[in-house]
Amino acid sequence: MKRLSHLRPEENPLETGLLMNKTRLFSRKNEVFLEESEGILVIRKRFRKSSSFLKEKDYLSYLKEKIEVPSILSEDTERHELILQFLDGPPIIQLDMKEFLNAVSMASIWLRKLHFLGVIKGDCNPRNFIMHRGKIYGIDFEEASLLIDGSYDPIKDLVDLISTTAVALNTRGLHPLKSLELSLGHVLESYGAHPLPEINYKELIKNFLRDRKKFRPERSHIFDALIEETKNIESP
């Protein structure tokens, strides 16, 4: 966490035109705000569903001090609201190309550690990983679940990260096949021993992209281009 007095002018919300006490942050599911509380920047996250609030609270509490996640500073059960540690760093999707790919590798290592702890993250979009003081932090655990030994669940997290990273790379202008190959290589090589090495990643990535396309019709041309190139991916 940072106190406002410790921020450089370019970091201080009061110096960058942001609202003085509260700034709405991007979230498709919930109401998320960056705000000042007693001179400290915090994240206020208000959940639309009580089940999502309880799941995030439980997983963040369990993972505290085991892996890099934001700390819960306070909670309000009636309002389905958490006050969370402010992570002073960008979502990795905002990094430049070289830093982004390096951060994706770090996120894959983070996922393996999470899986070792018996947890599946769900929603592994690069937007849900923050680079904070040189370390990767995972955020948003509304889709988290317990890992069942021998299940395909770890693969689902990896395919999610591979596919959403490929979308991000293609959006930056990389050829669809290059986007897929870079994403696949960085994620799997960094993760290490694959949970189920015989898995056909091509088919899983294609199915993931087809499913995600339904929710983002405005980007269908990106998904179509990537889906078309999955057949040309060299097997990992």
Buried (B, 14 or more C-beta within 10 A) or exposed (E): BBEBEEBEEEEBBEEEEEEEEEBEEEBEBBBBBBBBBEEBBBBBBBBEEEEBBBBBBEBBEBBEEEBBBBEBBEBEEEEBBBBBBBBBBBBBBBBEEEEBBBBBBBBBBBBBBBBEEEBBBBBBBBBBBBBBEEEBBBBBBBBBBEBEEEBEBBBBBBBBBBBBBBBBBBEEEBEBBEBBBBBBBBBBEBBEEBBEEEBEBBEBBBBBBBEBBEEEEEBEEBBBBBBEBBEEBEEB
